[in-house]
Amino acid sequence: MPIIKSAKRNIRGSARKAVYNARRSKAMKEVVKEVRELVSSKDKKSAEALLSKAYKAIDKAAKGNTIKKNTADRKKSRLARSIFKISTQK
């Protein structure tokens, strides 16, 4: 347990930030999972439509430092590449 007043404030602040980060992270993971499911079912049109929503969620998570910028870029690149792969396969 913290004794110093500023340490108590820091604990309250980090609890608020944890809720915010969890919300951002969950939103991002859900939309990425939806895109991956569409890719696995080879539904290119729906996956492309949902890709911009996934980009938005990933960018918001990166903007708020929930995830790092390079991690966000890597996630976006892999999503786009997986959609491209199903378009080239027959």
N, CA, C and O atoms as a printed pandas DataFrame, in Angstrom:
     atom_number atom_name residue_name chain_id  residue_number  x_coord  y_coord  z_coord
0              1         N          MET        A               1    0.835   -1.186    0.000
1              2        CA          MET        A               1    0.000    0.000    0.000
2              3         C          MET        A               1    0.876    1.245    0.000
3              4         O          MET        A               1    1.860    1.320    0.736
4              5         N          PRO        A               2    0.520    2.212   -0.819
5              6        CA          PRO        A               2    1.322    3.438   -0.838
6              7         C          PRO        A               2    1.063    4.286    0.406
7              8         O          PRO        A               2   -0.044    4.318    0.944
8              9         N          ILE        A               3    2.088    4.950    0.832
9             10        CA          ILE        A               3    1.975    5.822    2.003
10            11         C          ILE        A               3    1.959    7.274    1.561
11            12         O          ILE        A               3    1.227    8.093    2.117
12            13         N          ILE        A               4    2.760    7.587    0.570
13            14        CA          ILE        A               4    2.894    8.961    0.094
14            15         C          ILE        A               4    1.686    9.343   -0.745
15            16         O          ILE        A               4    1.168    8.537   -1.518
16            17         N          LYS        A               5    1.248   10.583   -0.581
17            18        CA          LYS        A               5    0.041   11.079   -1.250
18            19         C          LYS        A               5    0.139   10.987   -2.773
19            20         O          LYS        A               5   -0.830   10.612   -3.434
20            21         N          SER        A               6    1.285   11.322   -3.324
21            22        CA          SER        A               6    1.435   11.288   -4.784
22            23         C          SER        A               6    1.380    9.852   -5.310
23            24         O          SER        A               6    0.915    9.613   -6.425
24            25         N          ALA        A               7    1.848    8.915   -4.518
25            26        CA          ALA        A               7    1.792    7.513   -4.927
26            27         C          ALA        A               7    0.344    7.036   -4.971
27            28         O          ALA        A               7   -0.026    6.247   -5.840
28            29         N          LYS        A               8   -0.468    7.511   -4.043
29            30        CA          LYS        A               8   -1.900    7.167   -4.037
30            31         C          LYS        A               8   -2.581    7.719   -5.283
31            32         O          LYS        A               8   -3.404    7.046   -5.903
32            33         N          ARG        A               9   -2.228    8.951   -5.643
33            34        CA          ARG        A               9   -2.792    9.571   -6.853
34            35         C          ARG        A               9   -2.358    8.808   -8.096
35            36         O          ARG        A               9   -3.146    8.610   -9.021
36            37         N          ASN        A              10   -1.096    8.382   -8.110
37            38        CA          ASN        A              10   -0.594    7.628   -9.258
38            39         C          ASN        A              10   -1.338    6.321   -9.434
39            40         O          ASN        A              10   -1.599    5.911  -10.565
40            41         N          ILE        A              11   -1.680    5.668   -8.358
41            42        CA          ILE        A              11   -2.422    4.412   -8.442
42            43         C          ILE        A              11   -3.811    4.655   -9.019
43            44         O          ILE        A              11   -4.281    3.877   -9.849
44            45         N          ARG        A              12   -4.468    5.723   -8.591
45            46        CA          ARG        A              12   -5.799    6.044   -9.133
46            47         C          ARG        A              12   -5.706    6.368  -10.621
47            48         O          ARG        A              12   -6.540    5.930  -11.413
48            49         N          GLY        A              13   -4.692    7.132  -10.990
49            50        CA          GLY        A              13   -4.522    7.499  -12.399
50            51         C          GLY        A              13   -4.219    6.297  -13.269
51            52         O          GLY        A              13   -4.753    6.176  -14.372
52            53         N          SER        A              14   -3.366    5.405  -12.782
53            54        CA          SER        A              14   -3.034    4.235  -13.595
54            55         C          SER        A              14   -4.212    3.276  -13.690
55            56         O          SER        A              14   -4.323    2.539  -14.671
56            57         N          ALA        A              15   -5.081    3.268  -12.708
57            58        CA          ALA        A              15   -6.292    2.434  -12.801
58            59         C          ALA        A              15   -7.218    2.968  -13.892
59            60         O          ALA        A              15   -7.804    2.196  -14.650
60            61         N          ARG        A              16   -7.347    4.300  -13.967
61            62        CA          ARG        A              16   -8.164    4.911  -15.025
62            63         C          ARG        A              16   -7.564    4.618  -16.400
63            64         O          ARG        A              16   -8.281    4.267  -17.338
64            65         N          LYS        A              17   -6.257    4.765  -16.509
65            66        CA          LYS        A              17   -5.584    4.523  -17.785
66            67         C          LYS        A              17   -5.685    3.061  -18.200
67            68         O          LYS        A              17   -5.788    2.761  -19.390
68            69         N          ALA        A              18   -5.657    2.152  -17.233
69            70        CA          ALA        A              18   -5.753    0.724  -17.541
70            71         C          ALA        A              18   -7.111    0.401  -18.151
71            72         O          ALA        A              18   -7.202   -0.400  -19.082
72            73         N          VAL        A              19   -8.160    1.020  -17.632
73            74        CA          VAL        A              19   -9.505    0.808  -18.186
74            75         C          VAL        A              19   -9.563    1.325  -19.615
75            76         O          VAL        A              19  -10.095    0.656  -20.501
76            77         N          TYR        A              20   -9.021    2.507  -19.838
77            78        CA          TYR        A              20   -9.012    3.109  -21.164
78            79         C          TYR        A              20   -8.231    2.239  -22.147
79            80         O          TYR        A              20   -8.692    1.976  -23.258
80            81         N          ASN        A              21   -7.036    1.793  -21.726
81            82        CA          ASN        A              21   -6.206    0.959  -22.596
82            83         C          ASN        A              21   -6.865   -0.383  -22.884
83            84         O          ASN        A              21   -6.773   -0.894  -24.000
84            85         N          ALA        A              22   -7.527   -0.954  -21.886
85            86        CA          ALA        A              22   -8.204   -2.233  -22.091
86            87         C          ALA        A              22   -9.337   -2.079  -23.098
87            88         O          ALA        A              22   -9.550   -2.956  -23.934
88            89         N          ARG        A              23  -10.056   -0.977  -23.021
89            90        CA          ARG        A              23  -11.159   -0.719  -23.954
90            91         C          ARG        A              23  -10.635   -0.587  -25.376
91            92         O          ARG        A              23  -11.185   -1.180  -26.304
92            93         N          ARG        A              24   -9.576    0.186  -25.546
93            94        CA          ARG        A              24   -8.968    0.362  -26.869
94            95         C          ARG        A              24   -8.438   -0.959  -27.409
95            96         O          ARG        A              24   -8.650   -1.296  -28.574
96            97         N          SER        A              25   -7.750   -1.697  -26.555
97            98        CA          SER        A              25   -7.154   -2.953  -26.964
98            99         C          SER        A              25   -8.224   -3.972  -27.355
99           100         O          SER        A              25   -8.072   -4.688  -28.344
100          101         N          LYS        A              26   -9.288   -4.033  -26.590
101          102        CA          LYS        A              26  -10.357   -4.982  -26.886
102          103         C          LYS        A              26  -11.044   -4.637  -28.209
103          104         O          LYS        A              26  -11.330   -5.523  -29.014
104          105         N          ALA        A              27  -11.303   -3.357  -28.429
105          106        CA          ALA        A              27  -11.932   -2.932  -29.681
106          107         C          ALA        A              27  -11.060   -3.305  -30.872
107          108         O          ALA        A              27  -11.553   -3.776  -31.897
108          109         N          MET        A              28   -9.765   -3.088  -30.721
109          110        CA          MET        A              28   -8.831   -3.408  -31.792
110          111         C          MET        A              28   -8.803   -4.913  -32.042
111          112         O          MET        A              28   -8.879   -5.354  -33.189
112          113         N          LYS        A              29   -8.695   -5.691  -30.989
113          114        CA          LYS        A              29   -8.606   -7.142  -31.139
114          115         C          LYS        A              29   -9.873   -7.721  -31.757
115          116         O          LYS        A              29   -9.804   -8.647  -32.564
116          117         N          GLU        A              30  -11.029   -7.177  -31.381
117          118        CA          GLU        A              30  -12.293   -7.693  -31.920
118          119         C          GLU        A              30  -12.389   -7.480  -33.427
119          120         O          GLU        A              30  -12.758   -8.393  -34.166
120          121         N          VAL        A              31  -12.059   -6.280  -33.878
121          122        CA          VAL        A              31  -12.196   -5.992  -35.311
122          123         C          VAL        A              31  -11.135   -6.738  -36.119
123          124         O          VAL        A              31  -11.406   -7.168  -37.240
124          125         N          VAL        A              32   -9.938   -6.896  -35.568
125          126        CA          VAL        A              32   -8.899   -7.665  -36.253
126          127         C          VAL        A              32   -9.332   -9.127  -36.362
127          128         O          VAL        A              32   -9.112   -9.771  -37.387
128          129         N          LYS        A              33   -9.939   -9.636  -35.317
129          130        CA          LYS        A              33  -10.413  -11.022  -35.327
130          131         C          LYS        A              33  -11.506  -11.209  -36.384
131          132         O          LYS        A              33  -11.532  -12.221  -37.085
132          133         N          GLU        A              34  -12.406  -10.227  -36.494
133          134        CA          GLU        A              34  -13.459  -10.303  -37.513
134          135         C          GLU        A              34  -12.857  -10.354  -38.917
135          136         O          GLU        A              34  -13.292  -11.142  -39.756
136          137         N          VAL        A              35  -11.857   -9.511  -39.165
137          138        CA          VAL        A              35  -11.212   -9.487  -40.483
138          139         C          VAL        A              35  -10.539  -10.828  -40.758
139          140         O          VAL        A              35  -10.656  -11.367  -41.859
140          141         N          ARG        A              36   -9.841  -11.366  -39.770
141          142        CA          ARG        A              36   -9.160  -12.653  -39.949
142          143         C          ARG        A              36  -10.153  -13.781  -40.223
143          144         O          ARG        A              36   -9.868  -14.676  -41.019
144          145         N          GLU        A              37  -11.314  -13.745  -39.572
145          146        CA          GLU        A              37  -12.336  -14.764  -39.824
146          147         C          GLU        A              37  -12.865  -14.653  -41.251
147          148         O          GLU        A              37  -13.102  -15.666  -41.910
148          149         N          LEU        A              38  -13.051  -13.418  -41.728
149          150        CA          LEU        A              38  -13.509  -13.231  -43.102
150          151         C          LEU        A              38  -12.460  -13.700  -44.101
151          152         O          LEU        A              38  -12.791  -14.266  -45.143
152          153         N          VAL        A              39  -11.199  -13.461  -43.778
153          154        CA          VAL        A              39  -10.117  -13.910  -44.656
154          155         C          VAL        A              39  -10.079  -15.435  -44.700
155          156         O          VAL        A              39   -9.892  -16.027  -45.763
156          157         N          SER        A              40  -10.255  -16.061  -43.551
157          158        CA          SER        A              40  -10.209  -17.529  -43.528
158          159         C          SER        A              40  -11.395  -18.152  -44.255
159          160         O          SER        A              40  -11.308  -19.271  -44.760
160          161         N          SER        A              41  -12.520  -17.407  -44.304
161          162        CA          SER        A              41  -13.673  -17.915  -45.054
162          163         C          SER        A              41  -13.633  -17.454  -46.513
163          164         O          SER        A              41  -14.567  -17.696  -47.276
164          165         N          LYS        A              42  -12.538  -16.786  -46.890
165          166        CA          LYS        A              42  -12.297  -16.329  -48.263
166          167         C          LYS        A              42  -13.348  -15.327  -48.753
167          168         O          LYS        A              42  -13.689  -15.310  -49.936
168          169         N          ASP        A              43  -13.852  -14.506  -47.851
169          170        CA          ASP        A              43  -14.833  -13.473  -48.192
170          171         C          ASP        A              43  -14.093  -12.148  -48.359
171          172         O          ASP        A              43  -14.049  -11.323  -47.447
172          173         N          LYS        A              44  -13.512  -11.963  -49.546
173          174        CA          LYS        A              44  -12.636  -10.811  -49.792
174          175         C          LYS        A              44  -13.378   -9.486  -49.703
175          176         O          LYS        A              44  -12.863   -8.521  -49.137
176          177         N          LYS        A              45  -14.570   -9.433  -50.252
177          178        CA          LYS        A              45  -15.309   -8.174  -50.306
178          179         C          LYS        A              45  -15.636   -7.649  -48.905
179          180         O          LYS        A              45  -15.443   -6.467  -48.622
180          181         N          SER        A              46  -16.126   -8.518  -48.043
181          182        CA          SER        A              46  -16.453   -8.114  -46.678
182          183         C          SER        A              46  -15.201   -7.771  -45.883
183          184         O          SER        A              46  -15.203   -6.844  -45.073
184          185         N          ALA        A              47  -14.131   -8.526  -46.120
185          186        CA          ALA        A              47  -12.872   -8.273  -45.413
186          187         C          ALA        A              47  -12.308   -6.907  -45.793
187          188         O          ALA        A              47  -11.817   -6.173  -44.935
188          189         N          GLU        A              48  -12.380   -6.569  -47.081
189          190        CA          GLU        A              48  -11.895   -5.255  -47.509
190          191         C          GLU        A              48  -12.740   -4.136  -46.926
191          192         O          GLU        A              48  -12.215   -3.079  -46.578
192          193         N          ALA        A              49  -14.049   -4.359  -46.814
193          194        CA          ALA        A              49  -14.930   -3.344  -46.243
194          195         C          ALA        A              49  -14.612   -3.115  -44.770
195          196         O          ALA        A              49  -14.706   -1.990  -44.279
196          197         N          LEU        A              50  -14.239   -4.168  -44.074
197          198        CA          LEU        A              50  -13.953   -4.068  -42.643
198          199         C          LEU        A              50  -12.514   -3.629  -42.372
199          200         O          LEU        A              50  -12.169   -3.286  -41.242
200          201         N          LEU        A              51  -11.679   -3.642  -43.406
201          202        CA          LEU        A              51  -10.269   -3.308  -43.226
202          203         C          LEU        A              51  -10.080   -1.866  -42.748
203          204         O          LEU        A              51   -9.226   -1.604  -41.901
204          205         N          SER        A              52  -10.860   -0.940  -43.277
205          206        CA          SER        A              52  -10.701    0.452  -42.851
206          207         C          SER        A              52  -11.098    0.619  -41.387
207          208         O          SER        A              52  -10.501    1.424  -40.673
208          209         N          LYS        A              53  -12.092   -0.131  -40.939
209          210        CA          LYS        A              53  -12.493   -0.088  -39.537
210          211         C          LYS        A              53  -11.371   -0.643  -38.655
211          212         O          LYS        A              53  -11.116   -0.132  -37.565
212          213         N          ALA        A              54  -10.709   -1.687  -39.138
213          214        CA          ALA        A              54   -9.589   -2.270  -38.404
214          215         C          ALA        A              54   -8.427   -1.274  -38.340
215          216         O          ALA        A              54   -7.807   -1.104  -37.290
216          217         N          TYR        A              55   -8.139   -0.624  -39.462
217          218        CA          TYR        A              55   -7.079    0.390  -39.480
218          219         C          TYR        A              55   -7.364    1.487  -38.458
219          220         O          TYR        A              55   -6.468    1.924  -37.736
220          221         N          LYS        A              56   -8.604    1.920  -38.407
221          222        CA          LYS        A              56   -8.978    2.991  -37.480
222          223         C          LYS        A              56   -8.755    2.562  -36.031
223          224         O          LYS        A              56   -8.206    3.320  -35.231
224          225         N          ALA        A              57   -9.180    1.352  -35.701
225          226        CA          ALA        A              57   -9.015    0.862  -34.332
226          227         C          ALA        A              57   -7.536    0.703  -33.975
227          228         O          ALA        A              57   -7.117    1.031  -32.865
228          229         N          ILE        A              58   -6.756    0.198  -34.926
229          230        CA          ILE        A              58   -5.319    0.010  -34.682
230          231         C          ILE        A              58   -4.632    1.364  -34.515
231          232         O          ILE        A              58   -3.801    1.535  -33.623
232          233         N          ASP        A              59   -4.976    2.322  -35.372
233          234        CA          ASP        A              59   -4.364    3.653  -35.279
234          235         C          ASP        A              59   -4.723    4.358  -33.977
235          236         O          ASP        A              59   -3.887    5.044  -33.389
236          237         N          LYS        A              60   -5.955    4.193  -33.527
237          238        CA          LYS        A              60   -6.350    4.810  -32.258
238          239         C          LYS        A              60   -5.587    4.201  -31.093
239          240         O          LYS        A              60   -5.194    4.908  -30.165
240          241         N          ALA        A              61   -5.376    2.887  -31.139
241          242        CA          ALA        A              61   -4.616    2.229  -30.076
242          243         C          ALA        A              61   -3.164    2.717  -30.078
243          244         O          ALA        A              61   -2.565    2.904  -29.020
244          245         N          ALA        A              62   -2.609    2.919  -31.267
245          246        CA          ALA        A              62   -1.229    3.398  -31.358
246          247         C          ALA        A              62   -1.124    4.855  -30.921
247          248         O          ALA        A              62   -0.150    5.252  -30.280
248          249         N          LYS        A              63   -2.125    5.640  -31.269
249          250        CA          LYS        A              63   -2.120    7.060  -30.918
250          251         C          LYS        A              63   -2.127    7.259  -29.402
251          252         O          LYS        A              63   -1.477    8.166  -28.882
252          253         N          GLY        A              64   -2.864    6.408  -28.708
253          254        CA          GLY        A              64   -2.943    6.527  -27.256
254          255         C          GLY        A              64   -1.893    5.726  -26.524
255          256         O          GLY        A              64   -1.987    5.550  -25.310
256          257         N          ASN        A              65   -0.891    5.235  -27.237
257          258        CA          ASN        A              65    0.209    4.444  -26.682
258          259         C          ASN        A              65   -0.258    3.158  -26.017
259          260         O          ASN        A              65    0.412    2.644  -25.122
260          261         N          THR        A              66   -1.414    2.629  -26.451
261          262        CA          THR        A              66   -1.832    1.317  -25.980
262          263         C          THR        A              66   -0.942    0.261  -26.609
263          264         O          THR        A              66   -0.554   -0.708  -25.955
264          265         N          ILE        A              67   -0.621    0.452  -27.884
265          266        CA          ILE        A              67    0.374   -0.374  -28.557
266          267         C          ILE        A              67    1.394    0.568  -29.194
267          268         O          ILE        A              67    1.127    1.756  -29.374
268          269         N          LYS        A              68    2.553    0.031  -29.530
269          270        CA          LYS        A              68    3.583    0.870  -30.142
270          271         C          LYS        A              68    3.284    1.094  -31.620
271          272         O          LYS        A              68    2.536    0.337  -32.239
272          273         N          LYS        A              69    3.876    2.136  -32.168
273          274        CA          LYS        A              69    3.624    2.513  -33.557
274          275         C          LYS        A              69    4.042    1.410  -34.531
275          276         O          LYS        A              69    3.314    1.109  -35.477
276          277         N          ASN        A              70    5.205    0.813  -34.305
277          278        CA          ASN        A              70    5.665   -0.243  -35.205
278          279         C          ASN        A              70    4.771   -1.475  -35.123
279          280         O          ASN        A              70    4.558   -2.160  -36.123
280          281         N          THR        A              71    4.255   -1.752  -33.946
281          282        CA          THR        A              71    3.333   -2.872  -33.786
282          283         C          THR        A              71    2.065   -2.614  -34.591
283          284         O          THR        A              71    1.535   -3.513  -35.243
284          285         N          ALA        A              72    1.591   -1.381  -34.536
285          286        CA          ALA        A              72    0.396   -1.010  -35.298
286          287         C          ALA        A              72    0.649   -1.154  -36.795
287          288         O          ALA        A              72   -0.185   -1.693  -37.523
288          289         N          ASP        A              73    1.790   -0.676  -37.245
289          290        CA          ASP        A              73    2.133   -0.782  -38.665
290          291         C          ASP        A              73    2.229   -2.233  -39.102
291          292         O          ASP        A              73    1.778   -2.592  -40.190
292          293         N          ARG        A              74    2.820   -3.071  -38.247
293          294        CA          ARG        A              74    2.963   -4.483  -38.567
294          295         C          ARG        A              74    1.596   -5.163  -38.658
295          296         O          ARG        A              74    1.353   -5.954  -39.570
296          297         N          LYS        A              75    0.710   -4.858  -37.719
297          298        CA          LYS        A              75   -0.633   -5.444  -37.738
298          299         C          LYS        A              75   -1.385   -5.046  -39.001
299          300         O          LYS        A              75   -2.022   -5.886  -39.636
300          301         N          LYS        A              76   -1.314   -3.771  -39.367
301          302        CA          LYS        A              76   -2.008   -3.299  -40.565
302          303         C          LYS        A              76   -1.444   -3.956  -41.817
303          304         O          LYS        A              76   -2.190   -4.343  -42.717
304          305         N          SER        A              77   -0.120   -4.079  -41.868
305          306        CA          SER        A              77    0.518   -4.682  -43.025
306          307         C          SER        A              77    0.117   -6.146  -43.176
307          308         O          SER        A              77   -0.161   -6.605  -44.284
308          309         N          ARG        A              78    0.087   -6.865  -42.088
309          310        CA          ARG        A              78   -0.256   -8.284  -42.152
310          311         C          ARG        A              78   -1.714   -8.498  -42.524
311          312         O          ARG        A              78   -2.042   -9.445  -43.239
312          313         N          LEU        A              79   -2.587   -7.625  -42.045
313          314        CA          LEU        A              79   -4.004   -7.732  -42.425
314          315         C          LEU        A              79   -4.175   -7.499  -43.918
315          316         O          LEU        A              79   -4.851   -8.265  -44.605
316          317         N          ALA        A              80   -3.553   -6.430  -44.410
317          318        CA          ALA        A              80   -3.671   -6.110  -45.832
318          319         C          ALA        A              80   -3.076   -7.220  -46.698
319          320         O          ALA        A              80   -3.630   -7.569  -47.740
320          321         N          ARG        A              81   -1.956   -7.763  -46.262
321          322        CA          ARG        A              81   -1.310   -8.825  -47.022
322          323         C          ARG        A              81   -2.161  -10.089  -47.043
323          324         O          ARG        A              81   -2.211  -10.785  -48.057
324          325         N          SER        A              82   -2.829  -10.391  -45.934
325          326        CA          SER        A              82   -3.667  -11.594  -45.901
326          327         C          SER        A              82   -4.869  -11.447  -46.832
327          328         O          SER        A              82   -5.295  -12.420  -47.454
328          329         N          ILE        A              83   -5.411  -10.242  -46.931
329          330        CA          ILE        A              83   -6.519  -10.006  -47.852
330          331         C          ILE        A              83   -6.042  -10.101  -49.303
331          332         O          ILE        A              83   -6.739  -10.640  -50.163
332          333         N          PHE        A              84   -4.848   -9.572  -49.559
333          334        CA          PHE        A              84   -4.296   -9.654  -50.907
334          335         C          PHE        A              84   -4.050  -11.105  -51.314
335          336         O          PHE        A              84   -4.251  -11.468  -52.473
336          337         N          LYS        A              85   -3.620  -11.927  -50.375
337          338        CA          LYS        A              85   -3.338  -13.322  -50.681
338          339         C          LYS        A              85   -4.587  -14.075  -51.114
339          340         O          LYS        A              85   -4.520  -14.909  -52.017
340          341         N          ILE        A              86   -5.742  -13.793  -50.478
341          342        CA          ILE        A              86   -6.940  -14.518  -50.878
342          343         C          ILE        A              86   -7.443  -14.048  -52.239
343          344         O          ILE        A              86   -8.153  -14.782  -52.927
344          345         N          SER        A              87   -7.078  -12.826  -52.630
345          346        CA          SER        A              87   -7.501  -12.344  -53.950
346          347         C          SER        A              87   -6.679  -12.978  -55.066
347          348         O          SER        A              87   -7.155  -13.120  -56.192
348          349         N          THR        A              88   -5.438  -13.360  -54.747
349          350        CA          THR        A              88   -4.588  -13.962  -55.775
350          351         C          THR        A              88   -4.787  -15.472  -55.884
351          352         O          THR        A              88   -4.482  -16.073  -56.915
352          353         N          GLN        A              89   -5.296  -16.075  -54.822
353          354        CA          GLN        A              89   -5.545  -17.527  -54.849
354          355         C          GLN        A              89   -6.857  -17.830  -55.541
355          356         O          GLN        A              89   -7.818  -17.067  -55.442
356          357         N          LYS        A              90   -6.888  -18.944  -56.239
357          358        CA          LYS        A              90   -8.124  -19.385  -56.896
358          359         C          LYS        A              90   -8.458  -20.781  -56.475
359          360         O          LYS        A              90   -9.464  -21.335  -56.919
